[in-house]
Amino acid sequence: MYNSVFLFLNLGGGEVLIIVIVIIMLFGSDKLPGLAKGIGRGLREINDAKNQIQNEIQNSTSDIAEEIKKHSQEMQNEIDTAKTIGRGQVNDVLKTIENEGEQKV
């Protein structure tokens, strides 16, 4: 992960070393562990928040997906019913035409 950050910032090994030395000079070596813990806690909280948001989005979209699936099944049932009724009506018309043809002959 850190390699990708350094690649993104286009930093080399020497540049990273200079940044680390400047940080040590600014904060002092005795404060660095506390600073690292704080950064670690902050990153953990960000990751937890990200995971929580992802879970909420997945839960809400799964509810929407279930609704869509339910409505599409209802629509398919209505289409199938309409097909059955339409076929029955077409068959009735064909029988009527056949009967009319037989009566005229």
C-alpha positions in Angstrom: 0.0 0.0 0.0 2.8 2.4 0.9 4.6 1.7 -2.3 1.5 2.8 -4.3 1.4 6.0 -2.3 5.0 6.7 -3.0 4.5 5.9 -6.7 1.5 8.2 -6.7 3.5 11.0 -5.2 6.5 10.1 -7.4 8.8 10.0 -4.5 12.2 8.2 -4.5 14.0 6.6 -1.6 16.2 9.6 -0.9 13.2 12.0 -0.9 11.4 9.8 1.6 14.5 9.7 3.8 14.7 13.5 3.8 11.0 13.7 4.7 11.5 11.3 7.6 14.5 13.3 8.8 12.5 16.5 8.7 9.6 14.9 10.6 12.0 13.7 13.3 13.5 17.2 13.5 10.1 18.8 13.8 8.5 16.5 16.3 11.4 14.9 18.1 12.1 11.2 18.4 10.3 11.0 21.7 6.9 12.2 20.2 7.1 10.0 17.0 5.5 6.9 18.6 2.6 8.9 19.9 2.3 10.6 16.5 2.3 7.2 14.7 -0.3 5.8 17.1 -2.5 8.8 16.4 -2.1 8.4 12.6 -2.8 4.7 13.0 -6.0 5.4 15.0 -7.1 8.0 12.5 -6.6 5.6 9.6 -8.4 2.8 11.4 -11.4 5.2 12.1 -11.4 6.2 8.4 -11.4 2.5 7.4 -14.2 1.7 9.9 -16.3 4.6 8.6 -15.7 3.5 5.0 -16.7 -0.1 5.8 -19.8 1.1 7.6 -20.8 3.3 4.6 -20.2 0.4 2.2 -22.4 -1.9 4.4 -25.2 0.6 4.5 -25.1 1.1 0.8 -25.1 -2.7 0.2 -28.0 -3.2 2.6 -30.1 -0.4 1.0 -29.3 -1.6 -2.5 -30.2 -5.2 -1.6 -33.6 -4.0 -0.4 -34.1 -2.1 -3.7 -32.9 -5.1 -5.7 -35.5 -7.3 -3.9 -38.3 -4.8 -4.7 -37.3 -4.7 -8.3 -37.1 -8.5 -8.5 -40.6 -8.7 -6.9 -42.1 -6.2 -9.3 -40.5 -7.8 -12.3 -41.9 -11.2 -11.3 -45.4 -9.7 -10.9 -45.1 -8.1 -14.3 -43.9 -11.4 -15.8 -46.9 -13.2 -14.2 -49.3 -10.6 -15.8 -47.6 -11.0 -19.2 -48.0 -14.8 -19.0 -51.7 -14.4 -18.0 -52.2 -12.0 -20.9 -50.6 -14.5 -23.3 -52.8 -17.3 -22.1 -55.9 -15.2 -22.4 -54.8 -13.9 -25.9 -54.1 -17.5 -27.1 -57.5 -18.6 -25.8 -59.2 -15.7 -27.7 -57.3 -16.5 -30.9 -58.3 -20.1 -30.6 -61.9 -19.1 -30.2 -61.7 -16.9 -33.2 -60.2 -19.7 -35.3 -62.9 -22.1 -34.2 -65.5 -19.6 -35.1 -64.0 -19.1 -38.6 -63.8 -22.9 -39.1 -67.4 -23.3 -38.1 -68.5 -20.5 -40.4 -66.5 -22.1 -43.2 -68.1 -25.5 -42.6 -71.6 -24.0 -42.5 -71.1 -22.3 -45.9 -69.9 -25.3 -47.6 
